């Protein structure tokens, strides 16, 4: 007989144990690390800061500035990074860590296999300078294991922000996947949100088709519980000839839309007016078209092409809609990892965003979309999530993707840059 420990009690207990030292247990002072001499791009969009010092204590940045102005304590571990560049760790906002390479085997994959797969991808991402990942559909138990391992220190890797199982309807996008739960009606949506919350997750993903009442119920329940909500945007699961799913999601109050799928200009106007964020996933769509993996109906009936997504990006950028980086490679397209993240950055820049703007999209915007004000930039009080590279990324994104050093919450991971190529 298996006895299930309530998830909320587990997390509450873990937090309590982390916060309270046992009687007689000596408190260890947090390690101090000083990164000195590098040029810093802090993720805010500010100009690069040459010959800077970043002082890290424990998991946080306690000082940052020109080397001459930041005093380094005598007991700090000093790492000389002269001639190199430091920027925040990247955030991938759309990843499926547990999906198998052969999607037909999704139902056959055990939770143990899914967990191993997730850890493997996390390691790949860490070596690319990605320090936070939002998983947007996965079986519950593997994601619980990942979150617990990261919390108790038995797993040292990227931060993971899981939505748990995505919530869809009968016949909707994602129905039938192990990483999805299929429900119908407003109360079905509310119950699914509550179940994901009870399992320990604090982010939710909705997936069409849904009615306005269903989407509104899911969003209301999530916000009552303090959860952040994103939604898959349109696609094959949208209505036709007039697309409505993205409008329904935005009007329901979601905070983010995944993918720039076919939508009318007035929906983009609504997204801009309500401050909804967008994760375009352009690079993987390009590969889907190249590999003839876009459903025929979308191309022959609805007139889809890669140009649609590119034009929507330009319109969203012109409307100052905040956009972040997400990769979303699944099944056989996972072969494009680990370099797909940098490809997406390059795509943003090719469509009119400045190199600095693209870096901000991958760092600061990622923290904003996750709703975490300690992520995404290198500033005093922020989490010490950063990467050290050999060349100026504003001159060429080829400098990205093979960092020499990555730090997650103050924990140092050193790599030979050649290993990441």
C-alpha positions in Angstrom: 0.0 0.0 0.0 1.3 3.4 -0.9 0.8 6.3 1.4 0.8 9.7 -0.3 2.2 12.6 1.6 0.1 15.7 0.9 2.2 17.9 -1.4 1.4 21.2 0.4 2.6 19.6 3.7 5.8 18.5 2.0 6.6 21.9 0.6 5.7 23.6 3.9 7.9 21.2 5.8 10.7 21.6 3.4 10.5 25.4 3.7 10.4 25.1 7.5 13.4 22.9 7.6 15.3 25.3 5.3 14.4 28.3 7.5 15.0 26.9 11.0 18.3 25.5 12.1 18.1 22.5 14.5 19.3 23.1 18.1 23.0 22.8 18.4 23.5 23.0 14.6 26.1 25.7 13.8 25.0 28.3 11.2 27.5 28.5 8.3 28.2 31.9 6.9 27.2 32.1 3.2 30.1 31.9 0.8 31.2 35.2 -0.7 32.4 35.2 -4.4 33.7 38.2 -6.2 33.6 38.2 -10.0 36.0 40.9 -11.1 37.3 42.5 -14.3 34.6 41.5 -16.8 32.3 43.6 -18.9 28.8 43.3 -17.5 25.6 43.4 -19.5 23.0 43.5 -16.7 19.9 42.6 -18.7 18.1 45.9 -18.0 19.0 47.3 -21.4 21.6 49.6 -19.9 24.9 50.0 -21.8 27.6 47.4 -20.9 29.7 48.1 -17.8 33.4 47.5 -18.4 35.9 46.3 -15.7 33.1 45.6 -13.3 32.8 43.6 -10.0 29.9 41.5 -9.0 29.9 40.4 -5.3 27.8 37.4 -4.6 26.9 36.2 -1.1 25.0 33.0 -0.8 22.4 32.9 -3.5 22.2 36.6 -4.1 24.0 39.6 -5.6 24.9 42.0 -2.8 26.9 44.5 -4.9 27.6 45.3 -8.5 29.4 48.2 -10.1 32.7 49.5 -11.5 35.6 47.6 -10.0 37.0 50.7 -8.4 33.7 51.3 -6.5 32.9 47.8 -5.2 34.9 46.8 -2.1 35.7 43.1 -2.1 35.8 41.5 1.4 39.0 39.9 2.5 37.3 36.5 2.9 35.7 36.5 -0.6 36.7 34.0 -3.2 38.0 36.2 -6.1 37.5 35.0 -9.7 39.4 37.2 -12.2 37.4 37.5 -15.5 39.3 40.2 -17.2 38.6 40.2 -21.0 35.4 38.3 -20.6 31.7 39.2 -20.5 29.0 38.5 -17.9 25.3 38.5 -18.5 22.2 37.1 -16.7 21.4 33.5 -17.2 18.8 33.0 -19.9 15.2 32.0 -19.3 13.5 29.4 -21.6 9.8 30.0 -21.2 8.5 27.1 -23.4 10.0 23.7 -22.9 8.7 20.2 -22.5 11.4 18.5 -20.4 9.8 15.1 -20.2 8.6 14.5 -23.8 10.1 11.5 -25.6 11.9 11.8 -28.9 9.3 9.5 -30.4 5.9 11.1 -29.6 4.1 7.8 -30.2 5.8 6.4 -27.1 4.5 9.1 -24.8 1.9 6.8 -23.3 4.5 4.1 -22.7 7.1 6.2 -21.0 7.4 5.6 -17.2 7.6 8.4 -14.7 11.2 7.3 -14.0 12.2 7.5 -17.7 10.5 10.9 -17.9 12.4 12.2 -14.9 15.7 11.0 -16.3 14.9 12.7 -19.6 14.1 15.9 -17.9 17.4 16.0 -15.9 19.3 15.3 -19.2 17.7 18.3 -20.9 18.3 20.5 -17.8 22.0 19.6 -18.0 22.1 20.6 -21.7 20.4 23.9 -20.9 22.8 24.7 -18.1 25.7 24.2 -20.4 24.1 26.7 -22.8 23.9 29.5 -20.2 20.1 28.9 -19.6 19.4 29.0 -15.9 15.6 29.0 -15.7 13.1 26.9 -17.6 9.3 27.0 -17.6 8.0 23.5 -18.4 4.6 23.9 -20.0 3.2 20.4 -20.0 4.4 17.3 -18.2 3.3 14.4 -16.0 2.9 15.3 -12.4 5.3 13.0 -10.6 8.4 13.7 -12.7 8.0 17.4 -12.2 7.4 17.0 -8.5 10.6 15.0 -8.2 12.5 17.7 -10.1 11.1 20.5 -8.0 11.9 18.6 -4.7 15.4 17.7 -5.8 16.2 21.3 -6.6 14.7 22.4 -3.3 16.6 20.0 -1.1 19.9 20.4 -3.0 20.1 16.8 -4.3 19.8 18.2 -7.8 22.0 21.1 -8.9 20.9 22.4 -12.2 18.6 25.0 -13.8 15.6 26.4 -12.0 12.3 24.8 -13.2 8.9 26.5 -13.2 6.4 23.8 -14.1 2.7 24.2 -15.0 2.1 20.6 -14.2 -0.4 19.1 -16.6 -1.8 21.5 -19.2 -5.6 21.8 -19.1 -7.5 21.2 -22.3 -10.9 20.0 -23.4 -12.2 16.9 -25.2 -10.7 17.1 -28.7 -8.6 20.1 -27.7 -4.9 20.8 -28.3 -2.8 18.3 -26.2 -5.7 16.0 -25.3 -4.5 12.5 -24.7 -0.9 13.4 -23.7 0.4 12.3 -20.4 1.3 15.9 -19.8 -2.3 17.0 -20.1 -5.6 16.7 -18.3 -8.8 16.7 -20.3 -11.8 18.4 -18.8 -15.0 20.1 -19.9 -17.1 22.9 -18.5 -16.2 25.7 -16.0 -16.2 23.4 -13.0 -14.0 21.0 -14.8 -11.5 23.8 -15.3 -11.7 24.9 -11.7 -11.1 21.4 -10.4 -8.1 20.9 -12.8 -6.5 24.1 -11.6 -7.1 23.1 -8.0 -5.5 19.6 -8.6 -2.4 21.2 -10.1 -2.1 23.6 -7.2 -2.6 20.7 -4.7 0.3 18.9 -6.6 2.6 21.8 -5.8 2.5 23.8 -9.0 2.2 27.6 -9.1 1.9 28.1 -12.9 -1.0 26.9 -15.1 -1.4 26.5 -18.9 -4.7 26.4 -20.6 -5.1 24.9 -24.1 -8.0 25.5 -26.6 -10.6 24.8 -27.7 -12.4 26.3 -24.8 -15.5 28.4 -24.2 -15.3 31.9 -22.7 -16.9 30.4 -19.5 -14.3 27.6 -19.3 -11.3 29.9 -19.8 -12.7 32.5 -17.4 -13.3 29.8 -14.7 -9.8 28.5 -15.0 -8.2 31.9 -14.9 -10.3 33.1 -11.9 -9.5 29.9 -9.9 -5.8 30.2 -10.7 -5.6 33.9 -9.7 -7.5 33.1 -6.5 -4.8 30.6 -5.7 -2.0 33.1 -6.6 -1.0 31.1 -9.7 0.2 32.6 -13.0 -1.7 31.6 -16.2 -0.6 31.2 -19.8 -2.4 29.8 -22.7 -1.6 28.1 -26.0 -2.7 30.5 -28.7 -5.0 29.3 -31.5 -3.6 27.0 -34.1 -5.4 23.9 -35.5 -7.6 24.0 -32.4 -8.9 27.4 -33.2 -12.2 28.2 -34.8 -12.5 29.1 -38.5 -13.0 31.2 -40.6 -12.6 33.7 -37.7 -10.0 32.9 -35.1 -11.3 33.4 -31.5 -9.3 31.3 -29.1 -6.6 33.8 -28.4 -9.2 36.5 -27.9 -11.1 34.3 -25.4 -7.9 33.7 -23.5 -6.9 37.4 -23.3 -10.5 38.5 -22.3 -10.5 35.8 -19.6 -7.4 37.4 -18.1 -4.4 35.2 -18.9 -1.0 36.8 -18.4 0.7 35.2 -21.4 0.1 33.7 -24.8 2.2 30.9 -26.2 3.0 31.2 -29.9 2.1 33.9 -32.4 -0.6 32.0 -34.3 -3.0 33.5 -36.7 -5.0 36.3 -35.1 -6.6 39.6 -36.2 -5.0 43.0 -35.5 -7.7 43.9 -33.0 -6.6 40.9 -30.8 -3.0 42.2 -30.9 -4.4 45.6 -29.8 -6.2 43.9 -27.0 -3.0 42.0 -25.9 -1.1 45.3 -25.9 -3.9 47.2 -24.0 -4.1 44.6 -21.3 -0.4 44.1 -20.9 -0.4 40.4 -21.8 2.9 38.9 -22.6 3.8 36.7 -25.6 6.2 33.8 -26.2 6.5 33.6 -30.1 8.5 30.3 -30.6 9.5 31.4 -34.1 12.5 29.2 -34.8 10.7 25.9 -34.1 7.8 26.9 -36.3 10.3 27.5 -39.1 11.6 24.0 -38.6 8.0 22.6 -38.6 7.4 24.2 -42.0 10.7 22.9 -43.4 10.0 19.4 -42.2 6.4 19.4 -43.5 5.0 19.0 -39.9 2.4 21.8 -40.1 -1.1 20.3 -40.5 -2.1 20.4 -44.1 -5.4 22.1 -43.3 -3.6 25.1 -41.8 -1.6 25.6 -45.0 -4.2 24.8 -47.7 -7.4 26.1 -46.1 -6.2 28.8 -43.7 -3.2 30.0 -45.7 -0.6 29.6 -43.0 3.1 30.2 -43.8 6.1 31.2 -41.7 5.5 34.7 -42.9 2.3 34.9 -40.8 4.2 34.3 -37.6 7.0 36.8 -38.6 4.5 39.5 -39.5 2.7 39.0 -36.2 6.0 39.4 -34.4 6.7 42.7 -36.2 3.2 43.9 -35.3 3.6 42.8 -31.7 7.0 44.5 -31.4 5.5 47.7 -32.9 2.8 47.6 -30.2 5.5 47.3 -27.5 4.1 43.9 -26.4 6.6 42.3 -24.0 7.9 39.1 -25.5 10.2 36.4 -24.1 12.2 33.5 -25.5 10.8 30.0 -25.7 12.0 27.0 -27.8 9.2 24.3 -27.7 11.0 21.6 -29.6 9.3 18.2 -29.2 9.6 14.7 -30.5 12.2 14.4 -33.3 12.7 18.2 -33.4 14.5 17.9 -30.1 17.5 17.3 -32.3 17.8 21.0 -32.6 18.8 21.3 -29.0 20.9 22.6 -27.4 21.5 25.4 -29.9 17.8 26.3 -30.5 17.7 29.0 -27.9 20.4 31.1 -29.5 18.6 30.5 -32.9 15.5 32.1 -31.4 17.5 35.1 -30.1 18.9 35.5 -33.6 15.4 35.3 -35.1 14.2 38.1 -32.9 17.1 40.3 -34.0 16.6 39.4 -37.7 13.0 40.8 -37.4 14.0 44.2 -36.2 14.8 43.9 -32.5 18.2 45.2 -31.5 20.8 42.7 -30.2 20.4 44.3 -26.8 16.6 44.1 -27.0 16.9 40.4 -27.9 19.2 39.8 -24.8 16.7 41.6 -22.7 13.9 39.4 -24.1 15.9 36.3 -23.0 16.7 37.6 -19.5 14.7 40.5 -17.9 11.5 39.6 -19.9 11.8 36.0 -18.8 11.7 37.0 -15.1 8.8 39.3 -15.8 6.8 36.6 -17.6 7.5 34.2 -14.8 6.3 36.8 -12.3 9.6 36.5 -10.4 11.1 39.9 -9.6 14.5 38.4 -8.5 15.2 36.8 -11.8 16.5 38.1 -15.2 18.8 41.0 -14.4 22.1 41.5 -12.5 21.3 44.0 -9.8 21.7 44.2 -6.1 19.3 41.9 -4.3 18.6 39.7 -7.3 19.4 36.0 -7.5 22.9 35.3 -8.6 22.0 33.6 -11.9 24.5 34.5 -14.5 26.8 33.3 -17.3 30.4 34.1 -18.3 31.3 34.1 -22.0 34.4 34.9 -23.9 33.2 37.5 -26.4 30.9 40.5 -26.8 27.4 39.1 -27.6 26.3 42.5 -28.9 28.8 42.1 -31.8 27.8 38.5 -32.5 25.4 36.0 -31.0 28.0 33.4 -32.0 29.5 34.2 -28.6 26.5 32.7 -26.9 25.7 29.1 -26.1 29.0 27.9 -24.8 29.7 29.8 -21.5 32.9 29.3 -19.5 31.1 29.6 -16.2 27.5 29.5 -15.2 26.1 30.4 -11.8 22.7 29.4 -10.5 21.8 30.9 -7.1 25.4 31.5 -6.4 26.4 27.9 -7.1 29.3 27.8 -9.7 29.3 25.4 -12.7 32.5 25.6 -14.8 32.6 24.3 -18.3 35.1 24.1 -21.2 33.4 26.2 -23.8 34.3 23.7 -26.5 32.1 21.1 -24.8 29.0 23.2 -25.5 29.6 23.6 -29.2 
